[in-house]
């Protein structure tokens, strides 16, 4: 592609060529448009994306500078600021199209307007959510500190008074494998929600961020922690009626848009902190069931709650085997695990 963008008509053709295609779902081959609108003007030039052959610097075939502002003096523009390195000085410091390599890139985005007031940034969140899940994109407002999940929300509105700077960043991500005694039959697991936490690696082991996920029938899901920085953390997992478990040791985790880590609690007792913190079922290791009130110990309180709810149907904490009814099967799990306690640093 020619990059000597001199005529506005040629610029428009380039933008049209780079519009996102529905089939682009691979983590290393996608792009989408971010629009800015303030009620009187709309800017539809800012496109970001990843290509497997792009770099973190200026790419002659991908990165496109913005055209000059209108001579009328009225303007609204969203752009990616770039200067230095191998970015050509002659092209200026404002780019309309910004492609990066797949190795955990982040984008700086700036918005400028000729008048103050409300501005909305918008994008196709359905397209963003169609990209491989390992790609996590969050719009961070440097002024307000707010973080918007670009997979879930398709817009962000703010009050403009001066140039506003944003970052499009990723998250700490962990592919989790976690099984629960009451829900696992040795082959498949009843699907349910669990919450993962990142905890500081040093005392008092404060919880830094959390992520709720719906586990698959194999006990897998991806945890995403957008508020956590790169660092060393314990991973802790909680379920509504199983004892919480912690990773055996802190792990070094990296925040990024595409990079991802994994943690598997099912392969051995040594994956969890403490002694006998997991129960072996066949060749798999699972979390102990029966902590109905989530106080960290399976005891008479859990037994009483389960007994009192016998014959009740529904999504209850006393349903320890996930069959949507509280009965003798759940009571048996609680009795069998009495005096089991959570173990943590």
C-alpha positions, 0 to 999 in steps of 0.5 A: 500500500502506498503511504504518500497520503497527499490527497483527501480522496486517497485518504478516504480510500485507505480508510475504507480499505482498512474497515473491519471485516466480520471474519477477523476473529484471530487475536493477531488479525483484527481492527475496528473504528472508534468514533467521536461525536459531540452532537454537532460533529462526528469524527470517524477516522480512528482505527486501531488493530493488530496484524501479525507482521506489524511492529510497535513502531511506524509501519509503512503499509499500515499506519496512516496520519490524520489529514489537516484540520478544516480551515473553518476552525471547527473540529473534533478529532480522535487520534493516536499520538506518535512521535520519535523512533521511526515515525516520519517527522513529515507525517506529523504526530497524529495518526488516524490508523494505528496497527501494532504487533501481537505482543501485548500492545497498548494504544494511546488515544487523544481527543481534541475539539474546538468547543467544550461539552459532552463527547461520546466515543463509540465502537462496535462492541459486538465485533470486539467481543468476537475477537479471540477471548485472549484479546482483552481491551479496556478504555482507560480515561487518564483524567477520570481514572475510569476503565471501560470493558470494550467487549461489553460496552460500546460507548464512553461519554465524558465532558470535554474542556481540554485535550483528553488522553486515553489508553487502550490497555489489556488485563492480567489474564489466567486460563483457569482449570478448577473442579468442585467435588459436588459438581464433578462426576469424574467426567464432566462438571455441572457448569456454574459461576466461580470468582477468582481473586488476585492477592498480594504476594506479601502479608497481609495478602490483600485482595487486589482484583477479582473476576467472576466467570462461568466455568465450562463442563470441563471446569475451565474459563478465563479470568480477567483482572483489568485493575491489577498491574503486572506483578507477583500474586497468589490466585484464589478461587471461591465457589458458593458452597465449596472451600476456597483454595489458593495457589500453592505460591505466588506467580509472576503475571503480566498485564497485556492485551494478548498475553495469557497465563494458565493455572490448573488446580486439578493436576495434584495436591501441590497446586493448592496452598496447604496440606490436603487442601484439595480432594482427590477424585480418580486422577483429578483434584477438586475443591472440598464441598460443603462450606455452605455459609462460606465462613471457611470451615465445614461444620454444624452451621453448614449442616443445619442450613442444609438440613433446614433447606431439605426438599427446597428447589432452586439455586441455593448455597445448600445445593452442594451437588448442583442438581437444583434441589437440596436433599440428602445428597447435599447433606452427605457432602456436608457431613463427609467433609465436616471440620475441613477448613480453608487454607491460605498464606 
